[in-house]
Amino acid sequence: MGKESAIEMRRMKDGAVYRFVAAPTAEGAPRYRREDKDVWIMRDPAFGWIVWDGENKALMGRPWDVAPSEQGDLPPACEWVSKRGGDSFVYQLVFV
């Protein structure tokens, strides 16, 4: 299994872990689908790498300290921040 086969988003507050598996687009662009929900880590033209809620069509999170212009071909392994309703969470993205 390669570096880009799976990702874990590890929530720093309580240790919850969400696993995403590679699900490239038909054109071969990398993206990752959460194993238990219609939630994606994918590249957006304006925001760079994001967490996208496919069911609600909403931006859920993105890297905290890596600007879109500095992001590479894979999601940055760094802190990500998400927002859901009035709550926000900090995660660490880790390739597994």
MMTF fields as JSON, N, C-alpha, C and O atoms, coordinates in Angstrom:
{
  "mmtfVersion": "1.0.0",
  "mmtfProducer": "UNKNOWN",
  "numBonds": 383,
  "numAtoms": 384,
  "numGroups": 96,
  "numChains": 1,
  "numModels": 1,
  "chainsPerModel": [1],
  "groupsPerChain": [96],
  "chainIdList": ["A"],
  "bondAtomList": [4, 2, 8, 6, 12, 10, 16, 14, 20, 18, 24, 22, 28, 26, 32, 30, 36, 34, 40, 38, 44, 42, 48, 46, 52, 50, 56, 54, 60, 58, 64, 62, 68, 66, 72, 70, 76, 74, 80, 78, 84, 82, 88, 86, 92, 90, 96, 94, 100, 98, 104, 102, 108, 106, 112, 110, 116, 114, 120, 118, 124, 122, 128, 126, 132, 130, 136, 134, 140, 138, 144, 142, 148, 146, 152, 150, 156, 154, 160, 158, 164, 162, 168, 166, 172, 170, 176, 174, 180, 178, 184, 182, 188, 186, 192, 190, 196, 194, 200, 198, 204, 202, 208, 206, 212, 210, 216, 214, 220, 218, 224, 222, 228, 226, 232, 230, 236, 234, 240, 238, 244, 242, 248, 246, 252, 250, 256, 254, 260, 258, 264, 262, 268, 266, 272, 270, 276, 274, 280, 278, 284, 282, 288, 286, 292, 290, 296, 294, 300, 298, 304, 302, 308, 306, 312, 310, 316, 314, 320, 318, 324, 322, 328, 326, 332, 330, 336, 334, 340, 338, 344, 342, 348, 346, 352, 350, 356, 354, 360, 358, 364, 362, 368, 366, 372, 370, 376, 374, 380, 378],
  "bondOrderList": [1, 1, 1, 1, 1, 1, 1, 1, 1, 1, 1, 1, 1, 1, 1, 1, 1, 1, 1, 1, 1, 1, 1, 1, 1, 1, 1, 1, 1, 1, 1, 1, 1, 1, 1, 1, 1, 1, 1, 1, 1, 1, 1, 1, 1, 1, 1, 1, 1, 1, 1, 1, 1, 1, 1, 1, 1, 1, 1, 1, 1, 1, 1, 1, 1, 1, 1, 1, 1, 1, 1, 1, 1, 1, 1, 1, 1, 1, 1, 1, 1, 1, 1, 1, 1, 1, 1, 1, 1, 1, 1, 1, 1, 1, 1],
  "groupList": [{"groupName": "MET", "atomNameList": ["N", "CA", "C", "O"], "elementList": ["N", "C", "C", "O"], "formalChargeList": [0, 0, 0, 0], "bondAtomList": [1, 0, 2, 1, 3, 2], "bondOrderList": [1, 1, 2], "singleLetterCode": "M", "chemCompType": "L-PEPTIDE LINKING"}, {"groupName": "GLY", "atomNameList": ["N", "CA", "C", "O"], "elementList": ["N", "C", "C", "O"], "formalChargeList": [0, 0, 0, 0], "bondAtomList": [1, 0, 2, 1, 3, 2], "bondOrderList": [1, 1, 2], "singleLetterCode": "G", "chemCompType": "PEPTIDE LINKING"}, {"groupName": "LYS", "atomNameList": ["N", "CA", "C", "O"], "elementList": ["N", "C", "C", "O"], "formalChargeList": [0, 0, 0, 0], "bondAtomList": [1, 0, 2, 1, 3, 2], "bondOrderList": [1, 1, 2], "singleLetterCode": "K", "chemCompType": "L-PEPTIDE LINKING"}, {"groupName": "GLU", "atomNameList": ["N", "CA", "C", "O"], "elementList": ["N", "C", "C", "O"], "formalChargeList": [0, 0, 0, 0], "bondAtomList": [1, 0, 2, 1, 3, 2], "bondOrderList": [1, 1, 2], "singleLetterCode": "E", "chemCompType": "L-PEPTIDE LINKING"}, {"groupName": "SER", "atomNameList": ["N", "CA", "C", "O"], "elementList": ["N", "C", "C", "O"], "formalChargeList": [0, 0, 0, 0], "bondAtomList": [1, 0, 2, 1, 3, 2], "bondOrderList": [1, 1, 2], "singleLetterCode": "S", "chemCompType": "L-PEPTIDE LINKING"}, {"groupName": "ALA", "atomNameList": ["N", "CA", "C", "O"], "elementList": ["N", "C", "C", "O"], "formalChargeList": [0, 0, 0, 0], "bondAtomList": [1, 0, 2, 1, 3, 2], "bondOrderList": [1, 1, 2], "singleLetterCode": "A", "chemCompType": "L-PEPTIDE LINKING"}, {"groupName": "ILE", "atomNameList": ["N", "CA", "C", "O"], "elementList": ["N", "C", "C", "O"], "formalChargeList": [0, 0, 0, 0], "bondAtomList": [1, 0, 2, 1, 3, 2], "bondOrderList": [1, 1, 2], "singleLetterCode": "I", "chemCompType": "L-PEPTIDE LINKING"}, {"groupName": "ARG", "atomNameList": ["N", "CA", "C", "O"], "elementList": ["N", "C", "C", "O"], "formalChargeList": [0, 0, 0, 0], "bondAtomList": [1, 0, 2, 1, 3, 2], "bondOrderList": [1, 1, 2], "singleLetterCode": "R", "chemCompType": "L-PEPTIDE LINKING"}, {"groupName": "ASP", "atomNameList": ["N", "CA", "C", "O"], "elementList": ["N", "C", "C", "O"], "formalChargeList": [0, 0, 0, 0], "bondAtomList": [1, 0, 2, 1, 3, 2], "bondOrderList": [1, 1, 2], "singleLetterCode": "D", "chemCompType": "L-PEPTIDE LINKING"}, {"groupName": "VAL", "atomNameList": ["N", "CA", "C", "O"], "elementList": ["N", "C", "C", "O"], "formalChargeList": [0, 0, 0, 0], "bondAtomList": [1, 0, 2, 1, 3, 2], "bondOrderList": [1, 1, 2], "singleLetterCode": "V", "chemCompType": "L-PEPTIDE LINKING"}, {"groupName": "TYR", "atomNameList": ["N", "CA", "C", "O"], "elementList": ["N", "C", "C", "O"], "formalChargeList": [0, 0, 0, 0], "bondAtomList": [1, 0, 2, 1, 3, 2], "bondOrderList": [1, 1, 2], "singleLetterCode": "Y", "chemCompType": "L-PEPTIDE LINKING"}, {"groupName": "PHE", "atomNameList": ["N", "CA", "C", "O"], "elementList": ["N", "C", "C", "O"], "formalChargeList": [0, 0, 0, 0], "bondAtomList": [1, 0, 2, 1, 3, 2], "bondOrderList": [1, 1, 2], "singleLetterCode": "F", "chemCompType": "L-PEPTIDE LINKING"}, {"groupName": "PRO", "atomNameList": ["N", "CA", "C", "O"], "elementList": ["N", "C", "C", "O"], "formalChargeList": [0, 0, 0, 0], "bondAtomList": [1, 0, 2, 1, 3, 2], "bondOrderList": [1, 1, 2], "singleLetterCode": "P", "chemCompType": "L-PEPTIDE LINKING"}, {"groupName": "THR", "atomNameList": ["N", "CA", "C", "O"], "elementList": ["N", "C", "C", "O"], "formalChargeList": [0, 0, 0, 0], "bondAtomList": [1, 0, 2, 1, 3, 2], "bondOrderList": [1, 1, 2], "singleLetterCode": "T", "chemCompType": "L-PEPTIDE LINKING"}, {"groupName": "TRP", "atomNameList": ["N", "CA", "C", "O"], "elementList": ["N", "C", "C", "O"], "formalChargeList": [0, 0, 0, 0], "bondAtomList": [1, 0, 2, 1, 3, 2], "bondOrderList": [1, 1, 2], "singleLetterCode": "W", "chemCompType": "L-PEPTIDE LINKING"}, {"groupName": "ASN", "atomNameList": ["N", "CA", "C", "O"], "elementList": ["N", "C", "C", "O"], "formalChargeList": [0, 0, 0, 0], "bondAtomList": [1, 0, 2, 1, 3, 2], "bondOrderList": [1, 1, 2], "singleLetterCode": "N", "chemCompType": "L-PEPTIDE LINKING"}, {"groupName": "LEU", "atomNameList": ["N", "CA", "C", "O"], "elementList": ["N", "C", "C", "O"], "formalChargeList": [0, 0, 0, 0], "bondAtomList": [1, 0, 2, 1, 3, 2], "bondOrderList": [1, 1, 2], "singleLetterCode": "L", "chemCompType": "L-PEPTIDE LINKING"}, {"groupName": "GLN", "atomNameList": ["N", "CA", "C", "O"], "elementList": ["N", "C", "C", "O"], "formalChargeList": [0, 0, 0, 0], "bondAtomList": [1, 0, 2, 1, 3, 2], "bondOrderList": [1, 1, 2], "singleLetterCode": "Q", "chemCompType": "L-PEPTIDE LINKING"}, {"groupName": "CYS", "atomNameList": ["N", "CA", "C", "O"], "elementList": ["N", "C", "C", "O"], "formalChargeList": [0, 0, 0, 0], "bondAtomList": [1, 0, 2, 1, 3, 2], "bondOrderList": [1, 1, 2], "singleLetterCode": "C", "chemCompType": "L-PEPTIDE LINKING"}],
  "groupTypeList": [0, 1, 2, 3, 4, 5, 6, 3, 0, 7, 7, 0, 2, 8, 1, 5, 9, 10, 7, 11, 9, 5, 5, 12, 13, 5, 3, 1, 5, 12, 7, 10, 7, 7, 3, 8, 2, 8, 9, 14, 6, 0, 7, 8, 12, 5, 11, 1, 14, 6, 9, 14, 8, 1, 3, 15, 2, 5, 16, 0, 1, 7, 12, 14, 8, 9, 5, 12, 4, 3, 17, 1, 8, 16, 12, 12, 5, 18, 3, 14, 9, 4, 2, 7, 1, 1, 8, 4, 11, 9, 10, 17, 16, 9, 11, 9],
  "groupIdList": [1, 2, 3, 4, 5, 6, 7, 8, 9, 10, 11, 12, 13, 14, 15, 16, 17, 18, 19, 20, 21, 22, 23, 24, 25, 26, 27, 28, 29, 30, 31, 32, 33, 34, 35, 36, 37, 38, 39, 40, 41, 42, 43, 44, 45, 46, 47, 48, 49, 50, 51, 52, 53, 54, 55, 56, 57, 58, 59, 60, 61, 62, 63, 64, 65, 66, 67, 68, 69, 70, 71, 72, 73, 74, 75, 76, 77, 78, 79, 80, 81, 82, 83, 84, 85, 86, 87, 88, 89, 90, 91, 92, 93, 94, 95, 96],
  "secStructList": [7, 7, 6, 6, 1, 3, 3, 3, 3, 3, 3, 6, 6, 6, 7, 7, 3, 3, 3, 3, 3, 3, 7, 7, 7, 6, 6, 7, 7, 7, 7, 3, 3, 3, 6, 6, 1, 1, 3, 3, 3, 3, 3, 3, 6, 6, 6, 3, 3, 3, 3, 3, 3, 6, 6, 6, 6, 3, 3, 3, 3, 3, 3, 1, 1, 7, 7, 4, 4, 4, 7, 7, 1, 1, 7, 7, 1, 1, 3, 3, 3, 3, 3, 3, 6, 6, 3, 3, 3, 3, 3, 3, 3, 3, 3, 7],
  "xCoordList": [0.841, 0.0, 0.891, 1.767, 0.679, 1.506, 1.084, 0.045, 1.927, 1.699, 0.344, -0.278, -0.115, -1.356, -2.591, -3.645, -2.493, -3.612, -4.684, -5.87, -4.285, -5.258, -4.76, -3.561, -5.723, -5.456, -6.271, -7.397, -5.696, -6.465, -6.5, -5.488, -7.669, -7.826, -8.013, -9.02, -7.049, -7.036, -7.41, -6.667, -8.567, -9.051, -8.259, -8.194, -7.665, -6.75, -7.472, -6.892, -8.701, -9.431, -9.687, -9.512, -10.102, -10.526, -9.965, -10.305, -9.112, -8.489, -9.333, -8.914, -10.523, -11.345, -10.558, -9.826, -10.713, -9.986, -10.991, -11.866, -10.855, -11.682, -10.761, -9.777, -11.09, -10.229, -10.818, -12.02, -9.945, -10.303, -9.47, -8.283, -10.088, -9.383, -9.339, -10.229, -8.307, -8.132, -9.312, -9.738, -9.832, -10.922, -10.721, -11.477, -9.703, -9.366, -10.523, -11.401, -10.507, -11.503, -11.285, -10.27, -12.232, -12.108, -10.873, -10.284, -10.489, -9.305, -8.02, -6.93, -8.122, -6.953, -6.492, -5.496, -7.201, -6.814, -7.037, -8.054, -6.101, -6.27, -7.404, -7.602, -8.126, -9.122, -9.36, -8.988, -9.98, -10.121, -11.525, -12.044, -12.145, -13.503, -13.47, -12.805, -14.188, -14.291, -15.001, -15.982, -14.516, -15.031, -16.501, -17.182, -17.011, -18.37, -19.364, -20.521, -18.941, -19.832, -19.457, -18.385, -20.368, -20.107, -19.347, -19.847, -18.128, -17.243, -15.917, -15.404, -15.369, -14.214, -13.092, -13.337, -11.86, -10.704, -10.367, -10.038, -10.454, -10.286, -9.72, -9.692, -9.278, -8.689, -9.75, -10.465, -9.837, -10.758, -9.927, -8.868, -10.382, -9.582, -9.277, -8.203, -10.186, -9.988, -9.311, -8.448, -9.704, -9.257, -8.119, -7.585, -7.736, -6.729, -7.374, -8.539, -6.628, -7.157, -8.196, -7.977, -9.334, -10.438, -11.065, -10.833, -11.859, -12.766, -14.146, -14.601, -14.809, -16.073, -17.167, -16.993, -18.281, -19.452, -20.268, -20.933, -20.22, -20.91, -22.413, -23.116, -22.921, -24.373, -24.961, -25.985, -24.323, -24.833, -24.201, -24.557, -23.261, -22.566, -21.982, -22.286, -21.136, -20.587, -19.121, -18.68, -18.385, -16.996, -16.982, -17.641, -16.23, -16.173, -14.844, -14.801, -13.752, -12.455, -11.38, -11.565, -10.228, -9.081, -7.814, -7.892, -6.647, -5.399, -5.34, -5.796, -4.776, -4.715, -3.613, -3.852, -2.408, -1.278, -0.495, 0.673, -1.136, -0.495, -1.403, -2.495, -0.94, -1.719, -1.96, -1.123, -3.091, -3.344, -2.198, -1.904, -1.552, -0.448, 0.777, 1.653, 0.849, 1.983, 1.666, 2.527, 0.441, 0.031, 0.46, 0.429, 0.86, 1.329, 0.239, -0.95, 0.681, -0.228, -1.03, -2.026, -0.606, -1.321, -1.716, -1.09, -2.747, -3.136, -1.975, -1.264, -1.779, -0.659, -0.871, -1.945, 0.168, 0.147, 0.46, 1.619, -0.584, -0.438, -1.742, -2.616, -1.861, -3.109, -4.162, -3.888, -5.378, -6.528, -7.584, -7.662, -8.376, -9.448, -10.773, -10.903, -11.752, -13.076, -14.104, -13.901, -15.207, -16.324, -17.599, -17.867, -18.371, -19.666, -20.637, -20.524, -21.589, -22.488, -21.684, -20.868, -21.908, -21.172, -19.899, -19.245, -19.528, -18.342, -17.206, -17.431, -15.999, -14.836, -13.889, -13.857, -13.115, -12.228, -10.892, -10.818, -9.839, -8.502, -8.152, -8.32, -7.665, -7.26, -5.819, -5.296, -5.193, -3.895, -4.122, -4.642, -3.744, -3.851, -2.581, -1.467, -2.774, -1.661, -1.89, -2.98, -0.868, -0.942, -0.651, 0.286, -1.457, -1.266, -1.116, -0.946],
  "yCoordList": [-1.171, 0.0, 1.24, 1.366, 2.163, 3.349, 4.442, 4.373, 5.452, 6.583, 7.231, 7.731, 7.222, 7.908, 7.003, 7.417, 5.792, 4.853, 5.173, 4.959, 5.681, 5.973, 7.124, 7.362, 7.821, 8.966, 8.788, 8.292, 9.194, 9.316, 10.778, 11.476, 11.222, 12.533, 12.263, 11.685, 12.678, 12.399, 13.669, 14.65, 13.641, 14.819, 14.997, 14.088, 16.151, 16.385, 16.492, 16.148, 16.952, 17.155, 15.854, 15.786, 14.818, 13.59, 12.306, 11.213, 12.42, 11.236, 10.486, 9.431, 11.001, 10.339, 10.274, 11.205, 9.169, 8.963, 8.654, 7.803, 9.356, 9.122, 8.711, 9.39, 7.583, 7.017, 7.312, 7.168, 7.727, 8.026, 7.123, 6.916, 6.587, 5.717, 6.369, 7.136, 6.058, 6.633, 6.276, 5.122, 7.281, 7.115, 8.143, 9.111, 7.944, 8.945, 9.237, 8.4, 10.44, 10.8, 9.967, 9.283, 10.025, 9.299, 9.764, 8.995, 11.014, 11.556, 11.197, 11.499, 10.559, 10.132, 11.095, 10.828, 12.22, 13.169, 12.525, 11.865, 12.71, 12.09, 12.728, 13.942, 11.892, 12.31, 11.115, 9.99, 11.362, 10.334, 10.4, 11.481, 9.216, 9.145, 8.568, 7.562, 9.204, 8.67, 7.328, 7.175, 6.36, 4.993, 4.869, 3.982, 5.73, 5.545, 6.631, 6.586, 7.607, 8.714, 9.274, 8.989, 10.083, 10.773, 12.069, 13.168, 11.913, 13.023, 12.766, 11.647, 13.811, 13.67, 14.61, 15.71, 14.176, 15.067, 15.185, 14.2, 16.413, 16.633, 18.026, 18.87, 18.244, 19.542, 20.441, 20.043, 21.662, 22.68, 23.754, 24.131, 24.255, 25.246, 26.515, 27.095, 26.943, 28.186, 27.969, 28.752, 26.904, 26.698, 25.704, 25.556, 25.021, 23.973, 22.712, 22.429, 21.961, 20.729, 21.071, 21.94, 20.371, 20.62, 19.305, 18.255, 19.383, 18.299, 18.763, 19.843, 17.937, 18.291, 17.306, 16.093, 17.833, 17.02, 16.848, 17.784, 15.662, 15.391, 15.396, 15.786, 14.971, 14.926, 16.331, 16.621, 17.194, 18.552, 19.591, 20.768, 19.153, 20.056, 21.249, 22.403, 20.944, 21.996, 21.754, 20.621, 22.849, 22.819, 22.563, 23.275, 21.547, 21.2, 21.546, 21.82, 21.543, 21.794, 21.995, 21.728, 22.481, 22.675, 22.838, 23.017, 22.777, 22.93, 24.286, 25.298, 24.279, 25.501, 26.449, 27.646, 25.924, 26.823, 26.576, 26.95, 25.948, 25.753, 26.395, 25.898, 27.498, 28.227, 27.358, 26.518, 27.543, 26.753, 26.804, 25.8, 27.947, 28.073, 27.257, 27.008, 26.84, 26.055, 24.563, 23.777, 24.173, 22.776, 21.996, 22.508, 20.754, 19.911, 19.045, 19.348, 17.953, 17.033, 16.17, 15.563, 16.109, 15.339, 16.279, 17.324, 15.924, 16.782, 16.94, 15.973, 18.136, 18.329, 17.611, 17.681, 16.927, 16.25, 17.307, 17.544, 17.926, 19.032, 19.154, 18.293, 20.223, 20.471, 20.988, 21.835, 20.451, 20.89, 21.366, 20.862, 22.32, 22.825, 22.576, 22.817, 22.09, 21.865, 22.693, 23.081, 22.951, 23.681, 22.915, 22.552, 22.679, 22.008, 22.725, 22.64, 23.431, 24.242, 25.294, 25.99, 25.414, 26.369, 25.82, 26.508, 24.588, 23.951, 23.895, 23.759, 24.002, 23.785, 22.823, 22.751, 22.083, 21.052, 21.129, 21.578, 20.695, 20.623, 19.145, 18.344, 18.807, 17.446, 17.437, 18.451, 16.29, 16.057, 15.089, 13.993, 15.471, 14.571, 13.727, 14.249, 12.399, 11.457, 10.436, 9.875, 10.197, 9.118, 7.81, 7.726, 6.776, 5.462, 4.398, 3.223],
  "zCoordList": [0.0, 0.0, 0.0, 0.855, -0.95, -1.064, -0.114, 0.541, -0.064, 0.828, 0.595, 1.532, -0.653, -0.961, -0.954, -1.438, -0.424, -0.426, 0.607, 0.353, 1.767, 2.82, 3.683, 3.823, 4.249, 5.114, 6.387, 6.352, 7.501, 8.73, 9.13, 9.087, 9.516, 10.127, 11.616, 12.025, 12.417, 13.855, 14.613, 14.603, 15.269, 15.991, 17.27, 18.098, 17.432, 18.538, 19.883, 20.912, 19.899, 21.159, 21.903, 23.12, 21.174, 21.846, 21.243, 21.697, 20.225, 19.64, 18.627, 18.152, 18.275, 17.252, 15.945, 15.607, 15.213, 13.961, 12.86, 13.02, 11.745, 10.567, 9.441, 9.147, 8.806, 7.764, 6.393, 6.166, 5.488, 4.106, 3.204, 3.454, 2.159, 1.219, -0.155, -0.521, -0.898, -2.226, -3.126, -3.185, -3.826, -4.784, -5.889, -5.977, -6.739, -7.747, -8.697, -8.907, -9.265, -10.265, -11.521, -11.65, -12.438, -13.705, -14.476, -15.236, -14.277, -14.949, -14.207, -14.694, -13.042, -12.295, -11.21, -10.537, -11.025, -9.974, -8.603, -8.388, -7.686, -6.367, -5.575, -5.602, -4.884, -3.902, -2.999, -3.332, -1.855, -0.828, -0.251, 0.026, -0.071, 0.455, 1.851, 2.099, 2.77, 4.121, 4.064, 3.337, 4.819, 4.733, 5.099, 4.584, 5.971, 6.481, 6.073, 6.492, 5.266, 4.898, 3.543, 3.009, 2.99, 1.732, 2.023, 1.784, 2.543, 2.877, 2.167, 2.176, 1.554, 0.676, 1.063, 1.557, 0.84, 0.815, -0.66, -1.32, -1.165, -2.595, -2.839, -1.942, -4.051, -4.397, -5.016, -5.935, -4.492, -4.993, -5.701, -5.2, -6.858, -7.591, -6.782, -6.938, -5.939, -5.184, -3.832, -3.436, -3.122, -1.747, -1.593, -0.494, -2.657, -2.54, -1.97, -2.25, -1.179, -0.589, 0.474, 1.318, 0.419, 1.353, 1.799, 1.201, 2.855, 3.229, 2.776, 3.152, 1.965, 1.334, 1.749, 1.641, 2.22, 2.556, 1.281, 0.837, 0.694, -0.559, -0.423, -1.356, 0.72, 0.925, 1.021, 0.402, 1.786, 2.0, 1.082, 1.129, 0.246, -0.678, 0.068, -0.233, 1.047, 1.9, 2.218, 2.416, 2.261, 2.71, 4.207, 4.965, 4.643, 6.067, 6.711, 7.911, 5.944, 6.547, 5.51, 4.322, 6.001, 5.12, 5.952, 7.168, 5.309, 6.054, 6.751, 6.22, 7.932, 8.735, 8.275, 8.116, 8.061, 7.84, 6.552, 6.453, 5.567, 4.267, 3.215, 2.939, 2.638, 1.638, 0.407, 0.078, -0.279, -1.493, -2.496, -3.144, -2.635, -3.596, -3.192, -4.021, -1.934, -1.439, -1.316, -0.92, -1.652, -1.534, -2.767, -3.885, -2.546, -3.637, -4.232, -4.141, -4.846, -5.529, -4.564, -4.958, -3.311, -2.286, -1.16, -0.98, -0.396, 0.723, 1.704, 1.98, 2.227, 3.148, 4.482, 5.079, 4.927, 6.234, 7.293, 7.635, 7.796, 8.739, 9.538, 9.446, 10.315, 11.029, 10.051, 9.2, 10.201, 9.429, 10.429, 11.549, 10.019, 10.865, 10.154, 8.954, 10.911, 10.342, 11.095, 12.246, 10.416, 11.01, 10.706, 9.561, 11.739, 11.578, 12.499, 13.722, 11.907, 12.715, 13.45, 12.846, 14.75, 15.56, 16.164, 16.948, 15.814, 16.394, 15.376, 14.173, 15.88, 15.03, 15.739, 16.968, 14.938, 15.45, 14.736, 13.592, 15.406, 14.82, 14.655, 15.575, 13.472, 13.138, 12.659, 12.196, 12.776, 12.155, 11.004, 11.218, 9.786, 8.648, 8.604, 8.65, 8.514, 8.514, 7.398, 7.285, 6.575, 5.583, 6.293, 7.086, 6.012, 6.639, 5.576, 5.9]
}
